[in-house]
Amino acid sequence: MEFSERLRKIRLEKGLSKSDLAAKIGVHYSQIGRYEEKGAFPSADVMAKIANVLEVSTDFLLNGTTDELAASTLSDKVLLNQFKAIEQMGEQDKNTIKTLIDAFVIKNKLKVLAL
């Protein structure tokens, strides 16, 4: 889901018209239409105002949920599911897994450098 879709969905869930949201953040209502229909992005300060009014984070507006973001950046679905399972573990287990991952990453970097 894109920023424009998330913005529209959350605005409607909050029961706000484009005019309502525009008035609360200090822009013309047509600007909300540009964000939702034309793919325009607000400035950082306007984005913060939108997030505040809609009671979400700017990160959520831009990237969606953590699951949506992870799914869009990780193409290996098995790995994605493994990371989700690791998130449920205790801190000690998570730290052990992070150490192992770091070791494999460093090993791979050293292999590349040796070539």
Summary of the structure (lengths in Angstrom):
residues: 115
radius of gyration: 20.1
end to end distance: 41.2
largest distance: 60.7
contacts: 269
relative contact order: 0.09
helix: 77%
strand: 0%
